[in-house]
Amino acid sequence: MNTTPSSLHFTATSDRPVSDHPVSHQPQPTVDASQRVPAGERALILGGGGSTGNAWLIGIIAGLFDAGLDVTAADLTVGTSAGSTAAAQLMGATPDELFDAVLAAAPRKPAGGADTDSAPPAPAQPVSGRNGARSVTDHMERTGKILEDSTSMADMRRRMGAAAMDMASAMEGSSARWRTTVAARLPHQEWPERLVLLTAVDARTGDPVVFDRHSGVDLVDAVAASCASGFAYGIGSNHYIDGGYRSNADNADLAAGYSRVLVLSPFGGRTRTPLEWNMHLSAQVDQLRRSGSRVETVFPESEAEHLFGVNAMDLSLRPAAAQAGFDQGKSLAGPLNAFWR
């Protein structure tokens, strides 16, 4: 099983910096791929959840795989934030290869201080331990204030986008650096033929965005945009923020029309938005079921909850999160087998 490098750091095959993208003088409208999603049989939803959330997703999929249930062959895969990283990683490596790489990886800092290990994109460069927790806490406080001042989901998206644009302006070269970091995490950098949707939000307009292989956006850029929780990520003249701001950290509504929907949610289906905005996962699951879909949701078990939340960007917890996911996946393979097959 140990056939990959000791960390999820891959040789980039398409490492063009963002500054080399064609740039027009005016932002171009982004075609939302959700407008062209066909109905199908099986949909896999990979939710957001930071560095440890990415590890848990890899672990649970590897646990299912080890027990004989391969969910990576879904007719539709939806990735949001850390889930978009996991979705892209699964395009170029097997679940057990990715799982082994997480367990073998040791968080490290190069001389320049930028993180190069396998954590998914964070509000700022992710760090371990107390500094990571402080970074997450600061980010939650900053975005929490925006949430308090917002009157609707659309208003919140616009406010989040404006704040992220200001941050990007203050961080020269942030998008190019982020693209290089994200590219190194992906074993394969081309969109697959099968249907994969990666979520984001247009930072300028606040409009929800869904990328697919027909969107005219490189896979690396789509992942980087979906994970842009702090500064707005630039693709050409457009800028994007984290797909978790589209509706919630899971965006299960994109599986409308699918017979069976499996939701893997590192955040346990929680949402920071007011319930009256009707954006929480449970509302989306209810709607899917009313439309005829069978839906199963999987959350981290209670004894593993300390690995997430404020600790979501602690790289030292990634192996534990992956192992917790693996053990949970193995135990769920039997119950989920009849549902998925």
C-alpha positions as CSV (number, residue, x, y, z in Angstrom):
1,M,0.0,0.0,0.0
2,N,2.9,2.4,0.6
3,T,3.3,3.4,-3.1
4,T,3.1,7.2,-2.7
5,P,5.5,9.7,-1.3
6,S,5.5,10.2,2.5
7,S,3.3,13.3,2.1
8,L,0.8,14.5,-0.3
9,H,3.3,16.6,-2.1
10,F,3.3,15.8,-5.8
11,T,5.3,17.0,-8.8
12,A,3.2,19.6,-10.6
13,T,2.4,18.8,-14.2
14,S,0.7,22.1,-14.8
15,D,2.2,24.6,-12.5
16,R,1.5,27.8,-14.4
17,P,1.2,30.7,-12.0
18,V,-2.1,32.7,-11.9
19,S,-0.3,35.8,-13.2
20,D,0.2,34.0,-16.5
21,H,-3.5,33.5,-17.1
22,P,-5.1,35.6,-19.8
23,V,-6.5,38.8,-18.1
24,S,-9.2,41.0,-19.6
25,H,-9.9,44.5,-18.3
26,Q,-13.3,43.6,-17.0
27,P,-14.3,40.6,-14.9
28,Q,-16.0,37.9,-17.0
29,P,-19.2,36.2,-16.0
30,T,-18.7,32.6,-14.7
31,V,-21.1,30.0,-16.0
32,D,-22.4,28.1,-13.1
33,A,-22.1,24.4,-13.9
34,S,-25.0,23.5,-11.6
35,Q,-27.2,24.6,-14.4
36,R,-26.2,21.6,-16.5
37,V,-26.1,18.7,-14.0
38,P,-28.0,15.7,-15.3
39,A,-30.0,13.4,-13.1
40,G,-28.2,10.2,-12.2
41,E,-27.9,7.2,-9.8
42,R,-25.1,7.8,-7.2
43,A,-23.8,11.1,-5.8
44,L,-20.9,11.5,-3.4
45,I,-20.8,14.8,-1.4
46,L,-17.4,15.7,0.2
47,G,-17.8,18.6,2.6
48,G,-15.5,21.2,3.9
49,G,-13.6,20.9,7.2
50,G,-10.1,22.3,7.1
51,S,-6.9,20.2,7.2
52,T,-8.2,17.6,9.6
53,G,-11.5,17.4,7.6
54,N,-9.5,16.6,4.5
55,A,-7.7,13.8,6.3
56,W,-10.9,12.4,7.7
57,L,-12.5,12.3,4.3
58,I,-9.5,10.5,2.9
59,G,-9.6,8.1,5.8
60,I,-13.3,7.2,5.7
61,I,-13.2,6.7,1.9
62,A,-10.1,4.5,2.4
63,G,-11.8,2.5,5.2
64,L,-14.8,1.9,3.0
65,F,-12.5,0.9,0.1
66,D,-10.5,-1.5,2.3
67,A,-13.7,-3.2,3.4
68,G,-14.8,-3.7,-0.2
69,L,-16.9,-0.6,-0.9
70,D,-15.6,1.8,-3.5
71,V,-17.5,5.1,-3.4
72,T,-15.1,6.9,-5.7
73,A,-16.9,5.6,-8.8
74,A,-19.9,7.8,-8.1
75,D,-21.8,9.2,-11.1
76,L,-21.4,12.7,-9.4
77,T,-18.9,13.9,-6.9
78,V,-19.3,17.3,-5.3
79,G,-16.4,18.9,-3.5
80,T,-16.4,21.9,-1.2
81,S,-13.3,23.5,0.3
82,A,-11.3,20.7,1.9
83,G,-13.7,18.4,0.1
84,S,-12.7,19.8,-3.2
85,T,-9.0,19.0,-2.4
86,A,-10.1,15.4,-1.5
87,A,-12.1,15.1,-4.7
88,A,-9.2,16.2,-6.8
89,Q,-6.7,14.0,-5.0
90,L,-9.0,11.0,-5.6
91,M,-8.8,11.7,-9.3
92,G,-5.1,10.7,-9.4
93,A,-4.5,8.3,-6.6
94,T,-6.3,5.4,-4.9
95,P,-7.9,5.8,-1.4
96,D,-5.3,3.6,0.2
97,E,-2.4,5.5,-1.4
98,L,-3.8,8.8,-0.1
99,F,-4.4,7.3,3.3
100,D,-0.9,5.9,3.6
101,A,0.5,9.3,2.6
102,V,-1.4,11.1,5.3
103,L,-0.2,8.7,8.0
104,A,3.4,8.9,6.8
105,A,3.5,12.7,6.4
106,A,5.2,14.8,9.0
107,P,4.2,18.5,9.1
108,R,7.2,20.7,8.2
109,K,8.1,24.3,7.5
110,P,10.6,25.3,4.8
111,A,13.0,28.1,5.3
112,G,10.5,30.6,3.9
113,G,7.9,29.7,6.4
114,A,5.2,28.6,3.9
115,D,3.4,25.3,4.6
116,T,4.2,22.6,2.0
117,D,2.5,19.6,3.5
118,S,-0.8,18.0,2.8
119,A,-3.3,20.2,4.6
120,P,-6.0,21.7,2.4
121,P,-6.1,25.4,1.9
122,A,-6.9,27.6,4.9
123,P,-7.9,31.2,5.6
124,A,-4.1,31.9,5.8
125,Q,-1.1,29.6,5.5
126,P,-2.0,26.7,7.9
127,V,0.2,26.1,10.9
128,S,0.2,23.5,13.7
129,G,-0.8,23.5,17.3
130,R,-1.7,26.6,19.2
131,N,-0.8,28.9,16.3
132,G,-3.2,27.0,14.1
133,A,-6.0,27.2,16.6
134,R,-5.3,30.9,17.0
135,S,-5.5,31.4,13.3
136,V,-8.8,29.6,13.1
137,T,-10.2,31.5,16.1
138,D,-9.2,34.9,14.5
139,H,-10.8,33.9,11.2
140,M,-14.0,32.7,12.9
141,E,-14.2,36.0,14.9
142,R,-13.6,38.1,11.7
143,T,-16.2,36.2,9.6
144,G,-18.6,36.0,12.6
145,K,-18.8,39.8,12.6
146,I,-19.7,39.8,8.9
147,L,-22.4,37.2,9.6
148,E,-23.9,39.3,12.4
149,D,-24.1,42.3,10.1
150,S,-25.6,40.3,7.2
151,T,-29.3,40.3,6.4
152,S,-29.4,37.3,4.0
153,M,-27.3,34.7,2.4
154,A,-26.7,36.9,-0.6
155,D,-25.8,39.8,1.5
156,M,-23.4,37.7,3.5
157,R,-21.7,36.4,0.4
158,R,-21.2,39.9,-0.9
159,R,-19.7,41.1,2.4
160,M,-17.4,38.1,2.6
161,G,-16.3,38.7,-0.9
162,A,-15.6,42.4,-0.3
163,A,-13.5,41.6,2.8
164,A,-11.6,38.9,0.9
165,M,-10.9,41.2,-2.0
166,D,-9.5,43.7,0.5
167,M,-7.3,41.0,2.0
168,A,-6.1,40.0,-1.5
169,S,-5.2,43.5,-2.3
170,A,-3.0,43.7,0.8
171,M,-1.3,40.4,0.0
172,E,0.5,40.9,-3.3
173,G,1.1,37.7,-5.2
174,S,-1.1,35.6,-2.8
175,S,-3.0,33.9,-5.6
176,A,0.1,32.8,-7.5
177,R,1.6,31.5,-4.3
178,W,-1.6,29.7,-3.4
179,R,-1.8,28.1,-6.8
180,T,1.7,26.6,-6.5
181,T,0.8,25.2,-3.0
182,V,-2.4,23.7,-4.2
183,A,-0.8,22.2,-7.3
184,A,1.7,20.4,-5.2
185,R,-1.1,18.6,-3.4
186,L,-2.7,17.1,-6.4
187,P,-1.4,13.8,-7.9
188,H,-3.1,14.6,-11.2
189,Q,-4.1,18.0,-12.5
190,E,-6.5,17.3,-15.3
191,W,-10.3,17.2,-15.0
192,P,-11.7,13.6,-15.3
193,E,-14.3,12.6,-17.8
194,R,-16.7,11.7,-15.0
195,L,-18.8,14.4,-13.4
196,V,-17.1,16.3,-10.7
197,L,-18.4,19.7,-9.3
198,L,-16.3,22.0,-7.2
199,T,-18.0,24.9,-5.5
200,A,-17.0,28.6,-5.0
201,V,-18.5,32.1,-4.7
202,D,-17.8,35.0,-7.0
203,A,-16.1,37.5,-4.6
204,R,-17.2,40.5,-6.7
205,T,-20.9,39.7,-7.1
206,G,-21.5,37.2,-4.3
207,D,-23.0,34.8,-6.8
208,P,-22.7,31.1,-6.2
209,V,-20.3,29.4,-8.6
210,V,-19.9,25.7,-9.5
211,F,-16.9,24.6,-11.6
212,D,-16.8,21.5,-13.8
213,R,-14.5,20.3,-16.6
214,H,-16.5,22.4,-19.1
215,S,-16.0,25.7,-17.1
216,G,-12.8,26.7,-18.9
217,V,-10.9,26.7,-15.5
218,D,-8.0,24.5,-14.7
219,L,-8.6,21.9,-12.0
220,V,-5.9,23.4,-9.8
221,D,-7.6,26.8,-10.0
222,A,-11.0,25.4,-9.3
223,V,-9.6,23.7,-6.1
224,A,-7.7,26.8,-5.0
225,A,-10.9,28.9,-5.5
226,S,-13.0,26.5,-3.6
227,C,-10.6,26.6,-0.6
228,A,-10.1,30.4,-0.5
229,S,-11.4,31.1,3.0
230,G,-9.4,34.2,3.6
231,F,-8.2,36.2,0.6
232,A,-10.1,36.2,-2.7
233,Y,-8.4,33.9,-5.2
234,G,-7.8,35.3,-8.6
235,I,-8.4,33.5,-11.9
236,G,-7.8,35.9,-14.7
237,S,-9.8,39.1,-13.9
238,N,-12.2,37.2,-11.6
239,H,-11.9,36.5,-7.9
240,Y,-13.5,33.7,-5.8
241,I,-13.9,32.7,-2.2
242,D,-14.5,29.5,-0.4
243,G,-17.3,27.2,-1.7
244,G,-18.6,26.8,1.9
245,Y,-20.1,30.3,1.5
246,R,-22.3,29.1,-1.4
247,S,-24.8,27.5,1.0
248,N,-22.9,25.5,3.6
249,A,-19.9,23.4,4.0
250,D,-21.5,20.5,2.1
251,N,-23.6,21.9,-0.7
252,A,-25.7,18.7,-0.9
253,D,-28.4,20.4,-2.9
254,L,-26.2,19.9,-6.0
255,A,-27.2,16.2,-5.9
256,A,-30.8,17.0,-6.8
257,G,-32.1,14.3,-9.2
258,Y,-29.8,11.6,-8.0
259,S,-31.3,8.4,-6.6
260,R,-28.7,7.8,-3.9
261,V,-26.7,10.5,-2.2
262,L,-23.9,9.9,0.3
263,V,-22.8,12.9,2.3
264,L,-19.5,12.9,4.1
265,S,-19.5,15.9,6.4
266,P,-16.4,16.7,8.5
267,F,-18.3,19.6,10.2
268,G,-21.1,17.2,11.2
269,G,-23.7,19.1,9.2
270,R,-23.4,22.2,11.3
271,T,-23.8,25.7,9.9
272,R,-22.9,29.2,11.1
273,T,-25.8,30.8,9.2
274,P,-29.2,31.6,10.9
275,L,-31.6,28.7,10.5
276,E,-34.2,31.0,9.0
277,W,-31.9,31.3,5.9
278,N,-32.6,27.6,5.3
279,M,-29.1,26.9,4.2
280,H,-28.2,24.1,6.7
281,L,-27.5,20.6,5.6
282,S,-30.5,19.1,7.2
283,A,-32.8,21.3,5.1
284,Q,-31.0,20.2,1.9
285,V,-31.3,16.5,2.9
286,D,-35.0,17.0,3.6
287,Q,-35.5,18.5,0.2
288,L,-33.6,15.7,-1.5
289,R,-35.7,13.1,0.2
290,R,-38.9,14.9,-0.7
291,S,-37.7,14.8,-4.3
292,G,-37.3,11.0,-4.1
293,S,-33.6,10.7,-3.3
294,R,-32.3,8.2,-0.7
295,V,-29.8,10.0,1.4
296,E,-27.2,8.8,4.0
297,T,-25.1,11.3,6.0
298,V,-21.9,10.4,7.8
299,F,-20.4,12.7,10.4
300,P,-17.2,12.2,12.6
301,E,-17.9,10.1,15.7
302,S,-18.2,12.0,19.0
303,E,-14.9,10.8,20.3
304,A,-13.1,12.4,17.3
305,E,-14.8,15.8,17.5
306,H,-11.8,17.3,19.2
307,L,-9.9,16.9,15.9
308,F,-12.1,19.4,14.1
309,G,-13.5,22.9,14.8
310,V,-10.9,25.1,16.3
311,N,-8.3,22.4,15.7
312,A,-9.2,22.0,12.0
313,M,-5.9,23.5,10.8
314,D,-3.6,21.6,13.2
315,L,-1.4,19.6,10.8
316,S,-0.2,17.4,13.7
317,L,-3.8,16.0,14.0
318,R,-4.1,14.9,10.4
319,P,-2.9,11.3,11.0
320,A,-5.4,10.9,13.9
321,A,-8.2,12.3,11.9
322,A,-7.4,10.0,8.9
323,Q,-7.2,7.0,11.2
324,A,-10.5,7.9,12.9
325,G,-12.1,8.2,9.4
326,F,-10.6,4.9,8.3
327,D,-11.9,3.0,11.3
328,Q,-15.3,4.6,10.9
329,G,-15.4,3.7,7.2
330,K,-14.6,0.1,7.8
331,S,-17.4,-0.2,10.3
332,L,-19.9,1.5,8.0
333,A,-19.0,-0.5,4.8
334,G,-21.5,-3.2,5.6
335,P,-24.5,-1.0,6.4
336,L,-23.7,1.3,3.4
337,N,-23.1,-1.5,1.0
338,A,-26.8,-2.2,0.1
339,F,-27.5,1.5,0.0
340,W,-24.7,2.3,-2.4
341,R,-24.8,-0.7,-4.7
